[in-house]
Amino acid sequence: MLPNRKQDYITPPAGAPTRMALLLLLVVAFLPPAVDAFSSTTFTHTFRFPGIAYDLGVRHIHTPESLGCTKPLLVPGFELGPVDPPVVTQGYSVVTFGFHTLLGGVHARMMTDSRCRSHLILSGLSEGGIPDTPVCMVQLDVAREGAHGHSITARAQFFDEAPLWGRLLFGAAMHKPAWEAAMRWGYASRSEDPQLQLYRARVLLLDATG
């Protein structure tokens, strides 16, 4: 069970004015999706990649390491934290990990029962670094696009506890060039986390004929 809700994770960490200024620059650069994420509790965006193989898109939605792509920038200051060994429960493969961004730490639980879908539950961290109340749920779905390509649909549900800066960060990340670069970078990277690599080895075998 998660600890009692605290409010300290809603307040950005020290150095927030400078960090927020940088984040607002990203928001201006990618204004429409950022505004969507700010103004609603739900957010949906579909990326279409008719020239990129379907299997690459499937792998991408189970590869959080790709958020570290910086050319172009996807998530400012992304750094993967500790990753727990993956488990299987009630038919779902599950892996839990932490990561940091320009604006603070996040606890994530990623799970799936299908290789073409990924669910993530994102929580803030208390002052002691303990996972707090979930602030956002994300679902990523991959579908075939044309003869060889694919599309990825990202759906997010924000809860009342979701801080404004978290919504803006998510919205600013919704731009196609960065996703395409991250997809290719994640595939080519040799810095895979061992536990996430094990998780992918399991989930990429699920309904592999689909």
ABEGO torsion letter per residue (X at the ends): XBBBBBAAAABBBBGAAAAAAAAAAAAAABAAAAAAAAABABBBBBBBBAABBAAAAAAAAABAAAAABAOBBABBGBBBBBBBBBBBBGGBBBBBBBBBBAAEBBBBBBBBABAABBBBBBBBBBAAGBBBBBABBBBBBBBBBEAABBBBBBBBBBBAABBAAAAAAAAAABBAAAAAAAAAAAAABAABBAAAAAAAAAAAABGAAX
